[in-house]
């Protein structure tokens, strides 16, 4: 199990600096980043801190997507299902998603729409890496990401807590309006190529789809991060 996380990206780095639960081991940044965040950096009293030029970070991280900062810090505390509060209105389950940057975008949208917990399966799933954290634009620091071995067991646990399970299924005959407004919901999203696995789909109390007015044979579904944003918007609007 890894003990450290590498953070890149302006907003992700600032969120780490603002997080009192993060232990920062080292930071390298450009003069520009330091000038904008001098107070935050100095408050953390980081012993291993360097101001460097952008090319040095390019070389260390092997690309130029870092936005002038790279932070090495201890990982956040792991959460489990017992950390879920009964007053959480919407919870997400991501079933076998593989694209870390897509998941980062999902974390960002979920946080903005008030979601506190995202559950995902351990096997055949995405990695939590610097690209995911950067794509979340700081929301990673505020979200409970819970890794489980068996999604079906997690669903049974959540049903006992009073949650209703909604699977987003492109083959469903029902749209989101068919799901009652006043329920605590677990919203399940599957991978873009295969959707929700059948054993997981069987556990759903409702199956629903987003109505797409202009579909073609080869363009018939949304990117999963877009789907999450639309579904959460509809749930919040209700």
GROMACS elastic network, one bead per residue, 0.5 to 0.9 nm:
[ bonds ]
;  ai    aj funct       b0    kb
    2     5     6  0.78726   500
    2    75     6  0.79233   500
    3    73     6  0.85861   500
    3    74     6  0.59027   500
    3    75     6  0.57924   500
    4    25     6  0.88451   500
    4    72     6  0.66791   500
    4    73     6  0.54944   500
    4    75     6  0.51394   500
    4    76     6  0.89136   500
    5    71     6  0.80871   500
    5    72     6  0.58731   500
    5    73     6  0.54706   500
    5    74     6  0.60319   500
    5    75     6  0.55159   500
    5    76     6  0.86801   500
    5   128     6  0.88609   500
    5   129     6  0.74613   500
    5   130     6  0.74335   500
    6    70     6  0.69060   500
    6    71     6  0.56640   500
    6    73     6  0.66014   500
    6    74     6  0.88406   500
    6   129     6  0.74623   500
    6   130     6  0.56852   500
    6   133     6  0.88852   500
    7    12     6  0.67823   500
    7    13     6  0.61622   500
    7    16     6  0.81213   500
    7    66     6  0.85137   500
    7    69     6  0.80636   500
    7    70     6  0.56875   500
    7    72     6  0.64376   500
    7    73     6  0.77639   500
    7   129     6  0.83779   500
    7   130     6  0.53919   500
    7   131     6  0.84055   500
    7   133     6  0.68773   500
    7   134     6  0.70946   500
    8    11     6  0.86234   500
    8    12     6  0.65779   500
    8    13     6  0.61586   500
    8    65     6  0.77840   500
    8    67     6  0.71111   500
    8    68     6  0.80504   500
    8    69     6  0.58360   500
    8    71     6  0.66013   500
    8   130     6  0.61730   500
    8   131     6  0.77130   500
    8   133     6  0.77633   500
    8   134     6  0.59716   500
    9    12     6  0.54407   500
    9    13     6  0.59574   500
    9    14     6  0.85902   500
    9    65     6  0.72140   500
    9    67     6  0.51114   500
    9    68     6  0.73658   500
    9    69     6  0.65208   500
    9    70     6  0.76195   500
    9   130     6  0.86212   500
    9   131     6  0.86884   500
    9   133     6  0.84027   500
    9   134     6  0.52548   500
    9   135     6  0.82893   500
    9   137     6  0.77405   500
   10    13     6  0.52865   500
   10    14     6  0.62323   500
   10    15     6  0.86911   500
   10    33     6  0.79330   500
   10    66     6  0.75810   500
   10    67     6  0.57764   500
   10    68     6  0.73599   500
   10    69     6  0.69052   500
   10   134     6  0.79913   500
   10   137     6  0.79619   500
   10   138     6  0.87428   500
   11    14     6  0.51439   500
   11    15     6  0.61495   500
   11    16     6  0.86580   500
   11   134     6  0.74344   500
   11   136     6  0.86512   500
   11   137     6  0.51005   500
   11   138     6  0.53579   500
   12    15     6  0.51722   500
   12    16     6  0.63481   500
   12    17     6  0.88167   500
   12   133     6  0.65021   500
   12   134     6  0.53845   500
   12   135     6  0.81028   500
   12   136     6  0.72365   500
   12   137     6  0.50845   500
   12   139     6  0.77033   500
   12   140     6  0.78111   500
   12   141     6  0.81342   500
   13    16     6  0.50884   500
   13    17     6  0.62933   500
   13    18     6  0.87118   500
   13    69     6  0.71973   500
   13    70     6  0.76225   500
   13    71     6  0.70347   500
   13   134     6  0.82159   500
   13   137     6  0.87556   500
   13   138     6  0.73779   500
   14    17     6  0.50280   500
   14    18     6  0.62401   500
   14    19     6  0.86625   500
   14    37     6  0.76775   500
   14    40     6  0.80803   500
   14   138     6  0.73665   500
   15    18     6  0.50903   500
   15    19     6  0.61454   500
   15   137     6  0.82242   500
   15   138     6  0.50022   500
   15   139     6  0.78055   500
   15   140     6  0.85376   500
   15   141     6  0.65790   500
   15   142     6  0.89052   500
   16    19     6  0.50775   500
   16    20     6  0.82331   500
   16    21     6  0.87439   500
   16    22     6  0.64923   500
   16    23     6  0.89703   500
   16    24     6  0.83569   500
   16    71     6  0.86485   500
   16    73     6  0.87119   500
   16   138     6  0.75342   500
   16   141     6  0.67630   500
   17    20     6  0.77221   500
   17    22     6  0.76504   500
   17    24     6  0.81686   500
   17    37     6  0.89504   500
   17    40     6  0.61807   500
   17    41     6  0.67988   500
   17    43     6  0.88283   500
   17    44     6  0.72172   500
   18    21     6  0.89343   500
   18    22     6  0.85190   500
   18    40     6  0.69905   500
   18    44     6  0.88948   500
   19    22     6  0.56428   500
   19    23     6  0.88968   500
   19   141     6  0.70927   500
   19   142     6  0.87901   500
   20    23     6  0.79583   500
   20    44     6  0.88933   500
   21    76     6  0.74166   500
   21    77     6  0.86287   500
   22    73     6  0.68692   500
   22    74     6  0.66371   500
   22    75     6  0.75462   500
   22    76     6  0.67064   500
   22   141     6  0.88897   500
   23    44     6  0.88071   500
   23    72     6  0.89715   500
   23    73     6  0.56345   500
   23    74     6  0.55314   500
   23    75     6  0.82105   500
   23    76     6  0.87904   500
   24    27     6  0.75766   500
   24    44     6  0.79294   500
   24    46     6  0.68811   500
   24    48     6  0.89874   500
   24    71     6  0.72088   500
   24    72     6  0.61804   500
   24    74     6  0.64965   500
   25    46     6  0.71013   500
   25    47     6  0.77819   500
   25    48     6  0.66971   500
   25    49     6  0.87880   500
   25    71     6  0.76735   500
   25    72     6  0.55000   500
   25    73     6  0.50615   500
   25    74     6  0.72388   500
   26    46     6  0.67208   500
   26    47     6  0.72702   500
   26    49     6  0.57229   500
   26    50     6  0.83095   500
   26    70     6  0.84079   500
   26    71     6  0.58473   500
   26    72     6  0.52035   500
   26    73     6  0.69360   500
   27    46     6  0.76922   500
   27    48     6  0.65557   500
   27    50     6  0.64614   500
   27    51     6  0.84965   500
   27    69     6  0.73194   500
   27    70     6  0.58547   500
   27    72     6  0.63470   500
   27    73     6  0.86671   500
   28    48     6  0.85061   500
   28    49     6  0.60075   500
   28    51     6  0.58054   500
   28    52     6  0.64597   500
   28    57     6  0.74381   500
   28    68     6  0.82174   500
   28    69     6  0.57671   500
   28    70     6  0.54012   500
   28    71     6  0.65269   500
   28    72     6  0.89432   500
   29    32     6  0.80485   500
   29    33     6  0.61190   500
   29    34     6  0.65917   500
   29    49     6  0.83437   500
   29    50     6  0.66380   500
   29    51     6  0.51618   500
   29    52     6  0.58469   500
   29    53     6  0.75762   500
   29    54     6  0.77938   500
   29    57     6  0.77445   500
   29    67     6  0.89057   500
   29    68     6  0.54122   500
   29    70     6  0.63699   500
   29    71     6  0.83986   500
   30    33     6  0.53483   500
   30    34     6  0.63349   500
   30    35     6  0.87411   500
   30    50     6  0.85353   500
   30    51     6  0.54142   500
   30    52     6  0.52672   500
   30    53     6  0.55214   500
   30    54     6  0.62208   500
   30    57     6  0.87280   500
   30    67     6  0.89217   500
   30    68     6  0.52986   500
   30    69     6  0.65902   500
   31    34     6  0.50430   500
   31    35     6  0.60814   500
   31    36     6  0.86888   500
   31    51     6  0.61003   500
   31    52     6  0.72480   500
   31    53     6  0.76766   500
   31    68     6  0.85434   500
   32    35     6  0.52995   500
   32    36     6  0.64778   500
   32    37     6  0.87808   500
   32    68     6  0.77792   500
   33    36     6  0.53550   500
   33    37     6  0.62177   500
   33    38     6  0.80840   500
   33    67     6  0.85022   500
   33    68     6  0.63844   500
   33    69     6  0.70127   500
   34    37     6  0.51336   500
   34    38     6  0.50911   500
   34    39     6  0.87693   500
   34    41     6  0.76206   500
   34    51     6  0.75263   500
   34    69     6  0.89965   500
   35    38     6  0.53509   500
   35    39     6  0.87149   500
   36    39     6  0.83560   500
   37    40     6  0.54439   500
   37    41     6  0.62687   500
   37    42     6  0.86664   500
   38    41     6  0.52374   500
   38    42     6  0.60810   500
   38    43     6  0.85316   500
   39    42     6  0.52439   500
   39    43     6  0.60870   500
   39    44     6  0.87944   500
   40    43     6  0.51910   500
   40    44     6  0.65432   500
   41    44     6  0.53645   500
   41    45     6  0.68461   500
   41    46     6  0.72125   500
   41    49     6  0.89405   500
   42    45     6  0.52447   500
   42    46     6  0.72674   500
   43    46     6  0.83237   500
   46    49     6  0.59875   500
   52    55     6  0.82451   500
   52    56     6  0.65211   500
   52    57     6  0.75384   500
   52    68     6  0.89256   500
   53    56     6  0.57151   500
   53    57     6  0.71532   500
   53    68     6  0.81830   500
   54    57     6  0.53617   500
   54    58     6  0.62265   500
   54    59     6  0.87938   500
   54    64     6  0.81629   500
   54    66     6  0.89692   500
   54    67     6  0.85035   500
   54    68     6  0.59805   500
   54    69     6  0.84476   500
   55    59     6  0.61580   500
   55    60     6  0.86442   500
   55    64     6  0.81925   500
   56    59     6  0.51758   500
   56    60     6  0.63173   500
   56    61     6  0.86840   500
   57    60     6  0.50357   500
   57    61     6  0.59515   500
   57    62     6  0.79582   500
   57    63     6  0.82243   500
   57    64     6  0.77205   500
   57    66     6  0.76658   500
   57    68     6  0.72604   500
   57    69     6  0.73588   500
   57    70     6  0.71400   500
   58    61     6  0.54379   500
   58    62     6  0.54703   500
   58    63     6  0.51141   500
   58    64     6  0.50934   500
   58    65     6  0.81249   500
   58    66     6  0.77173   500
   58    68     6  0.88595   500
   59    62     6  0.50841   500
   59    63     6  0.70551   500
   59    64     6  0.85196   500
   60    63     6  0.81800   500
   61    64     6  0.76775   500
   61    65     6  0.87517   500
   61    66     6  0.78646   500
   61    70     6  0.81113   500
   63    66     6  0.75230   500
   64    67     6  0.73085   500
   64    68     6  0.84831   500
   65    68     6  0.83681   500
   66    69     6  0.58531   500
   66    70     6  0.67141   500
   66   134     6  0.84892   500
   67    70     6  0.85712   500
   73    76     6  0.88818   500
   75    78     6  0.83448   500
   76    79     6  0.89813   500
   76   141     6  0.80783   500
   78   144     6  0.83050   500
   78   145     6  0.79841   500
   78   146     6  0.73918   500
   78   147     6  0.86808   500
   79    82     6  0.80073   500
   79    83     6  0.63496   500
   79    84     6  0.88453   500
   79   144     6  0.64083   500
   79   145     6  0.68591   500
   79   146     6  0.56039   500
   79   147     6  0.81007   500
   80    83     6  0.57303   500
   80    84     6  0.77914   500
   80   144     6  0.86220   500
   80   145     6  0.84716   500
   80   146     6  0.56057   500
   80   147     6  0.74562   500
   80   148     6  0.80885   500
   81    84     6  0.56902   500
   81   119     6  0.86020   500
   81   146     6  0.70180   500
   81   148     6  0.85869   500
   81   154     6  0.75242   500
   81   157     6  0.80603   500
   81   158     6  0.84943   500
   82    85     6  0.80153   500
   83   144     6  0.85291   500
   84    87     6  0.86358   500
   84    88     6  0.74757   500
   84   116     6  0.84626   500
   84   117     6  0.71668   500
   84   144     6  0.86570   500
   85    88     6  0.57659   500
   86    89     6  0.82359   500
   86   161     6  0.66900   500
   86   162     6  0.80098   500
   86   163     6  0.88658   500
   87   184     6  0.83835   500
   88    91     6  0.70638   500
   88   114     6  0.87864   500
   88   115     6  0.74624   500
   88   116     6  0.71572   500
   88   117     6  0.82695   500
   88   184     6  0.74676   500
   88   185     6  0.88252   500
   89   114     6  0.83798   500
   89   115     6  0.75877   500
   89   163     6  0.87653   500
   89   183     6  0.79498   500
   89   184     6  0.50458   500
   89   185     6  0.64418   500
   89   186     6  0.85644   500
   90   114     6  0.79907   500
   90   115     6  0.59455   500
   90   116     6  0.80736   500
   90   117     6  0.82191   500
   90   163     6  0.87493   500
   90   184     6  0.61345   500
   90   186     6  0.58274   500
   90   187     6  0.71161   500
   90   232     6  0.83768   500
   90   235     6  0.84709   500
   91   115     6  0.62047   500
   91   116     6  0.71141   500
   91   117     6  0.55402   500
   91   118     6  0.61844   500
   91   119     6  0.78909   500
   91   163     6  0.89296   500
   91   184     6  0.84234   500
   91   185     6  0.63932   500
   91   187     6  0.61517   500
   91   188     6  0.85847   500
   92   110     6  0.82387   500
   92   115     6  0.77244   500
   92   116     6  0.88779   500
   92   117     6  0.65612   500
   92   119     6  0.61704   500
   92   120     6  0.84967   500
   92   185     6  0.85233   500
   92   186     6  0.56617   500
   92   188     6  0.59307   500
   92   189     6  0.76947   500
   92   228     6  0.88855   500
   93   117     6  0.86562   500
   93   118     6  0.57818   500
   93   120     6  0.57044   500
   93   121     6  0.85203   500
   93   151     6  0.81387   500
   93   186     6  0.69164   500
   93   187     6  0.61160   500
   93   189     6  0.63670   500
   93   190     6  0.85277   500
   94    97     6  0.62189   500
   94   103     6  0.86653   500
   94   118     6  0.73383   500
   94   119     6  0.62472   500
   94   121     6  0.73345   500
   94   125     6  0.88075   500
   94   187     6  0.85684   500
   94   188     6  0.59823   500
   94   189     6  0.51992   500
   94   190     6  0.61042   500
   94   191     6  0.80041   500
   94   196     6  0.87371   500
   95   119     6  0.85577   500
   95   120     6  0.61216   500
   95   121     6  0.63690   500
   95   125     6  0.77432   500
   95   151     6  0.77350   500
   95   188     6  0.69921   500
   95   189     6  0.60653   500
   95   191     6  0.66198   500
   95   195     6  0.81007   500
   95   196     6  0.61539   500
   95   197     6  0.74144   500
   95   200     6  0.83611   500
   96   120     6  0.73597   500
   96   121     6  0.64322   500
   96   122     6  0.84945   500
   96   123     6  0.76435   500
   96   124     6  0.57233   500
   96   126     6  0.74785   500
   96   189     6  0.88471   500
   96   190     6  0.63828   500
   96   191     6  0.59139   500
   96   195     6  0.87324   500
   96   196     6  0.80029   500
   96   197     6  0.84105   500
   97   100     6  0.80727   500
   97   102     6  0.85407   500
   97   103     6  0.76117   500
   97   120     6  0.82793   500
   97   121     6  0.87589   500
   97   124     6  0.77696   500
   97   125     6  0.53020   500
   97   126     6  0.59382   500
   97   189     6  0.84247   500
   97   190     6  0.65409   500
   97   192     6  0.78493   500
   97   224     6  0.89110   500
   98   102     6  0.83360   500
   98   103     6  0.81576   500
   98   124     6  0.72724   500
   98   127     6  0.76909   500
   98   191     6  0.74521   500
   99   102     6  0.53353   500
   99   103     6  0.63996   500
   99   104     6  0.87908   500
   99   125     6  0.82971   500
   99   126     6  0.59308   500
   99   127     6  0.82762   500
   99   132     6  0.85803   500
  100   103     6  0.50113   500
  100   104     6  0.61509   500
  100   105     6  0.87270   500
  100   125     6  0.89716   500
  100   126     6  0.54554   500
  100   127     6  0.62012   500
  100   128     6  0.68055   500
  100   129     6  0.72617   500
  100   131     6  0.67151   500
  100   133     6  0.86432   500
  100   135     6  0.85692   500
  101   105     6  0.63365   500
  101   106     6  0.86311   500
  101   131     6  0.58214   500
  101   133     6  0.81369   500
  101   134     6  0.81568   500
  101   135     6  0.57673   500
  101   136     6  0.81580   500
  102   105     6  0.51516   500
  102   106     6  0.63095   500
  102   107     6  0.87816   500
  102   132     6  0.75309   500
  102   135     6  0.78117   500
  102   223     6  0.83254   500
  102   224     6  0.73411   500
  102   225     6  0.57954   500
  103   107     6  0.61864   500
  103   108     6  0.86402   500
  103   126     6  0.78538   500
  103   128     6  0.89929   500
  103   132     6  0.64212   500
  103   135     6  0.80621   500
  103   136     6  0.79707   500
  103   224     6  0.86254   500
  103   225     6  0.69735   500
  104   107     6  0.50963   500
  104   108     6  0.63836   500
  104   109     6  0.88340   500
  104   128     6  0.88254   500
  104   131     6  0.75334   500
  104   133     6  0.59925   500
  104   134     6  0.71597   500
  104   137     6  0.79572   500
  104   139     6  0.85778   500
  104   140     6  0.77420   500
  104   225     6  0.86600   500
  105   108     6  0.50936   500
  105   109     6  0.63158   500
  105   110     6  0.85312   500
  105   132     6  0.77389   500
  105   135     6  0.54745   500
  105   136     6  0.52954   500
  105   137     6  0.81241   500
  105   225     6  0.60873   500
  105   226     6  0.86797   500
  106   109     6  0.51659   500
  106   110     6  0.58882   500
  106   111     6  0.84693   500
  106   135     6  0.88024   500
  106   136     6  0.73893   500
  106   224     6  0.81054   500
  106   225     6  0.50746   500
  106   226     6  0.80542   500
  106   228     6  0.65825   500
  106   229     6  0.73977   500
  107   110     6  0.50974   500
  107   111     6  0.61176   500
  107   112     6  0.86650   500
  107   115     6  0.87660   500
  107   118     6  0.78898   500
  107   132     6  0.87853   500
  107   133     6  0.88915   500
  107   135     6  0.83981   500
  107   136     6  0.55815   500
  107   137     6  0.88252   500
  107   139     6  0.63457   500
  107   140     6  0.65266   500
  107   143     6  0.72852   500
  107   145     6  0.89653   500
  107   225     6  0.88827   500
  108   111     6  0.53700   500
  108   112     6  0.64100   500
  108   113     6  0.88779   500
  108   135     6  0.75425   500
  108   137     6  0.64650   500
  108   138     6  0.76046   500
  108   139     6  0.52751   500
  108   140     6  0.74198   500
  109   112     6  0.51637   500
  109   113     6  0.63339   500
  109   114     6  0.88224   500
  109   115     6  0.86683   500
  109   136     6  0.82094   500
  109   139     6  0.85876   500
  109   225     6  0.80349   500
  109   226     6  0.89376   500
  109   228     6  0.75123   500
  109   229     6  0.57848   500
  109   232     6  0.82591   500
  110   113     6  0.52202   500
  110   114     6  0.63721   500
  110   115     6  0.50800   500
  110   116     6  0.76540   500
  110   117     6  0.86659   500
  110   118     6  0.84639   500
  110   139     6  0.85999   500
  110   143     6  0.86157   500
  110   228     6  0.76571   500
  110   229     6  0.72656   500
  110   232     6  0.73674   500
  111   114     6  0.51701   500
  111   115     6  0.52151   500
  111   116     6  0.66215   500
  111   117     6  0.89515   500
  111   139     6  0.61566   500
  111   140     6  0.85698   500
  111   142     6  0.76173   500
  111   143     6  0.68936   500
  112   115     6  0.74974   500
  112   139     6  0.83028   500
  113   229     6  0.82801   500
  113   232     6  0.64417   500
  113   233     6  0.71655   500
  113   236     6  0.71937   500
  114   232     6  0.89750   500
  114   236     6  0.88260   500
  115   118     6  0.78365   500
  115   143     6  0.78529   500
  115   232     6  0.88059   500
  116   142     6  0.76365   500
  116   143     6  0.54074   500
  116   144     6  0.60446   500
  116   145     6  0.86718   500
  117   143     6  0.60873   500
  117   145     6  0.60495   500
  117   146     6  0.73318   500
  118   143     6  0.74170   500
  118   144     6  0.61912   500
  118   146     6  0.61886   500
  118   147     6  0.86729   500
  119   144     6  0.82133   500
  119   145     6  0.58532   500
  119   147     6  0.59441   500
  119   148     6  0.70996   500
  119   151     6  0.82320   500
  119   154     6  0.84648   500
  120   125     6  0.76075   500
  120   126     6  0.87465   500
  120   145     6  0.75248   500
  120   146     6  0.63315   500
  120   147     6  0.51590   500
  120   148     6  0.61926   500
  120   149     6  0.85832   500
  120   151     6  0.73850   500
  121   124     6  0.74932   500
  121   125     6  0.62992   500
  121   126     6  0.88166   500
  121   146     6  0.85071   500
  121   147     6  0.56508   500
  121   148     6  0.50247   500
  121   149     6  0.56925   500
  121   150     6  0.65970   500
  121   151     6  0.62181   500
  122   125     6  0.61335   500
  122   126     6  0.83438   500
  122   147     6  0.56947   500
  122   148     6  0.56930   500
  122   149     6  0.53559   500
  122   150     6  0.80777   500
  123   126     6  0.85925   500
  123   148     6  0.88850   500
  123   149     6  0.71744   500
  126   129     6  0.88516   500
  127   132     6  0.80522   500
  128   131     6  0.80922   500
  128   132     6  0.60787   500
  128   133     6  0.72697   500
  129   132     6  0.54405   500
  129   133     6  0.64105   500
  129   134     6  0.87057   500
  130   133     6  0.51318   500
  130   134     6  0.60014   500
  130   135     6  0.85288   500
  131   134     6  0.50671   500
  131   135     6  0.60416   500
  131   136     6  0.86067   500
  132   135     6  0.51525   500
  132   136     6  0.63144   500
  132   140     6  0.84890   500
  133   136     6  0.52336   500
  133   137     6  0.69983   500
  133   138     6  0.72709   500
  133   139     6  0.81202   500
  133   140     6  0.59833   500
  133   141     6  0.85945   500
  134   137     6  0.54553   500
  134   138     6  0.72324   500
  134   140     6  0.85597   500
  135   138     6  0.82041   500
  135   139     6  0.89732   500
  135   140     6  0.89901   500
  136   139     6  0.52799   500
  136   140     6  0.57867   500
  136   141     6  0.89831   500
  137   140     6  0.74976   500
  138   141     6  0.60287   500
  138   142     6  0.77570   500
  139   142     6  0.53531   500
  139   143     6  0.63612   500
  140   143     6  0.53499   500
  140   144     6  0.80904   500
  140   145     6  0.83807   500
  141   144     6  0.84487   500
  148   151     6  0.64035   500
  148   153     6  0.87709   500
  148   154     6  0.73147   500
  149   153     6  0.86288   500
  149   154     6  0.88097   500
  150   153     6  0.55393   500
  150   154     6  0.65840   500
  150   155     6  0.89319   500
  151   155     6  0.61870   500
  151   156     6  0.87527   500
  151   200     6  0.72290   500
  152   156     6  0.63670   500
  152   157     6  0.87233   500
  152   199     6  0.77996   500
  152   200     6  0.60526   500
  152   203     6  0.71548   500
  153   156     6  0.50842   500
  153   157     6  0.62841   500
  153   158     6  0.87009   500
  154   157     6  0.50597   500
  154   158     6  0.62659   500
  154   159     6  0.86779   500
  155   158     6  0.50829   500
  155   159     6  0.61232   500
  155   160     6  0.87157   500
  155   163     6  0.87570   500
  155   165     6  0.75372   500
  155   186     6  0.83049   500
  155   200     6  0.86196   500
  155   203     6  0.74632   500
  155   204     6  0.86643   500
  156   159     6  0.50931   500
  156   160     6  0.64355   500
  156   161     6  0.88603   500
  156   203     6  0.83974   500
  157   160     6  0.53628   500
  157   161     6  0.66992   500
  158   162     6  0.66682   500
  158   163     6  0.56145   500
  158   164     6  0.80250   500
  158   165     6  0.85527   500
  158   186     6  0.79723   500
  159   162     6  0.51819   500
  159   164     6  0.62774   500
  159   165     6  0.75914   500
  160   163     6  0.72391   500
  162   183     6  0.86028   500
  162   184     6  0.70011   500
  162   185     6  0.87692   500
  163   183     6  0.72043   500
  163   185     6  0.53149   500
  163   186     6  0.63469   500
  164   183     6  0.67152   500
  164   184     6  0.61122   500
  164   186     6  0.60587   500
  164   187     6  0.86733   500
  164   204     6  0.78223   500
  164   205     6  0.62612   500
  164   206     6  0.79883   500
  165   184     6  0.87361   500
  165   185     6  0.59086   500
  165   187     6  0.63478   500
  165   188     6  0.74795   500
  165   203     6  0.74573   500
  165   205     6  0.51348   500
  165   206     6  0.63803   500
  165   207     6  0.85676   500
  166   179     6  0.80121   500
  166   185     6  0.67248   500
  166   186     6  0.59345   500
  166   188     6  0.61192   500
  166   201     6  0.89372   500
  166   204     6  0.56133   500
  166   205     6  0.60947   500
  166   207     6  0.57133   500
  166   208     6  0.71479   500
  167   186     6  0.82816   500
  167   187     6  0.60374   500
  167   189     6  0.65987   500
  167   190     6  0.84636   500
  167   196     6  0.74866   500
  167   200     6  0.85976   500
  167   201     6  0.64244   500
  167   203     6  0.87856   500
  167   204     6  0.58150   500
  167   205     6  0.79411   500
  167   206     6  0.62683   500
  167   208     6  0.63612   500
  167   209     6  0.84150   500
  168   171     6  0.89717   500
  168   172     6  0.81237   500
  168   176     6  0.88422   500
  168   187     6  0.72695   500
  168   188     6  0.60929   500
  168   189     6  0.56986   500
  168   190     6  0.75701   500
  168   195     6  0.82579   500
  168   196     6  0.77254   500
  168   201     6  0.89721   500
  168   206     6  0.86488   500
  168   207     6  0.59219   500
  168   208     6  0.51852   500
  168   209     6  0.54480   500
  168   210     6  0.79345   500
  168   227     6  0.88960   500
  168   231     6  0.89767   500
  169   172     6  0.54454   500
  169   189     6  0.81030   500
  169   190     6  0.82853   500
  169   195     6  0.69928   500
  169   196     6  0.72105   500
  169   201     6  0.83993   500
  169   207     6  0.59648   500
  169   208     6  0.56677   500
  169   209     6  0.53755   500
  169   210     6  0.85534   500
  170   173     6  0.84538   500
  170   195     6  0.79825   500
  170   207     6  0.89304   500
  170   208     6  0.74629   500
  170   209     6  0.52727   500
  170   210     6  0.74875   500
  170   211     6  0.89491   500
  170   221     6  0.77643   500
  171   174     6  0.89185   500
  171   207     6  0.87949   500
  171   208     6  0.83433   500
  171   209     6  0.74342   500
  172   175     6  0.76734   500
  172   207     6  0.59743   500
  172   208     6  0.55202   500
  172   209     6  0.60039   500
  173   207     6  0.82439   500
  173   208     6  0.71361   500
  173   209     6  0.75610   500
  174   177     6  0.78476   500
  174   178     6  0.62001   500
  174   179     6  0.87671   500
  174   206     6  0.88148   500
  174   207     6  0.69070   500
  174   209     6  0.63040   500
  174   210     6  0.87515   500
  175   178     6  0.58392   500
  175   179     6  0.79810   500
  175   207     6  0.82023   500
  175   210     6  0.59439   500
  175   211     6  0.65782   500
  176   179     6  0.56880   500
  176   180     6  0.88124   500
  176   207     6  0.85370   500
  176   208     6  0.54931   500
  176   209     6  0.63063   500
  176   210     6  0.67279   500
  176   211     6  0.86251   500
  176   231     6  0.77540   500
  176   234     6  0.78162   500
  176   235     6  0.84922   500
  177   180     6  0.72983   500
  177   181     6  0.82696   500
  177   208     6  0.85274   500
  177   234     6  0.87538   500
  178   181     6  0.89684   500
  178   206     6  0.83804   500
  178   207     6  0.89743   500
  178   208     6  0.75185   500
  179   182     6  0.89956   500
  179   183     6  0.83966   500
  179   206     6  0.69247   500
  179   207     6  0.85737   500
  179   208     6  0.78448   500
  180   183     6  0.62937   500
  181   184     6  0.86320   500
  181   235     6  0.74735   500
  181   238     6  0.62565   500
  182   238     6  0.88631   500
  187   228     6  0.88277   500
  187   231     6  0.86662   500
  187   232     6  0.89881   500
  188   196     6  0.75553   500
  188   200     6  0.89449   500
  188   201     6  0.87484   500
  188   204     6  0.86223   500
  189   192     6  0.88402   500
  189   195     6  0.71847   500
  189   196     6  0.63843   500
  189   224     6  0.74084   500
  189   227     6  0.84711   500
  189   228     6  0.76849   500
  190   193     6  0.84492   500
  190   194     6  0.70266   500
  190   197     6  0.71941   500
  190   224     6  0.79497   500
  191   194     6  0.55384   500
  191   196     6  0.66350   500
  191   197     6  0.88496   500
  191   224     6  0.73315   500
  192   195     6  0.57197   500
  192   196     6  0.89859   500
  192   221     6  0.78528   500
  192   222     6  0.80352   500
  192   223     6  0.69031   500
  192   224     6  0.62885   500
  194   197     6  0.73736   500
  195   198     6  0.88358   500
  196   199     6  0.84567   500
  196   200     6  0.65914   500
  196   201     6  0.60701   500
  197   200     6  0.53833   500
  197   201     6  0.60804   500
  197   202     6  0.87943   500
  198   202     6  0.61874   500
  198   203     6  0.88831   500
  199   202     6  0.53600   500
  199   203     6  0.70098   500
  200   203     6  0.53875   500
  200   204     6  0.71405   500
  201   204     6  0.54311   500
  201   205     6  0.89600   500
  201   207     6  0.80291   500
  202   205     6  0.82651   500
  204   207     6  0.66778   500
  209   212     6  0.88412   500
  210   227     6  0.76959   500
  210   230     6  0.81674   500
  210   231     6  0.76744   500
  212   215     6  0.64657   500
  212   220     6  0.79992   500
  212   221     6  0.78779   500
  212   222     6  0.86902   500
  214   219     6  0.88043   500
  214   220     6  0.80564   500
  215   218     6  0.82694   500
  215   219     6  0.59880   500
  215   221     6  0.75773   500
  216   220     6  0.54113   500
  217   220     6  0.61181   500
  218   221     6  0.87230   500
  219   222     6  0.82176   500
  221   224     6  0.85425   500
  221   227     6  0.88715   500
  222   225     6  0.81403   500
  222   226     6  0.63256   500
  222   227     6  0.60405   500
  223   226     6  0.53178   500
  223   227     6  0.63550   500
  223   228     6  0.88941   500
  224   228     6  0.62217   500
  224   229     6  0.87114   500
  225   228     6  0.51715   500
  225   229     6  0.64247   500
  225   230     6  0.88118   500
  226   229     6  0.51777   500
  226   230     6  0.62705   500
  226   231     6  0.86660   500
  227   230     6  0.51843   500
  227   231     6  0.61066   500
  227   232     6  0.85309   500
  228   231     6  0.52328   500
  228   232     6  0.60625   500
  228   233     6  0.84373   500
  229   232     6  0.52919   500
  229   233     6  0.60609   500
  229   234     6  0.86554   500
  230   233     6  0.50865   500
  230   234     6  0.62409   500
  230   235     6  0.86997   500
  231   234     6  0.51139   500
  231   235     6  0.62193   500
  231   236     6  0.86155   500
  232   236     6  0.60441   500
  232   237     6  0.83950   500
  233   236     6  0.51228   500
  233   237     6  0.59415   500
  233   238     6  0.85761   500
  234   237     6  0.50099   500
  234   238     6  0.62351   500
  235   238     6  0.52955   500
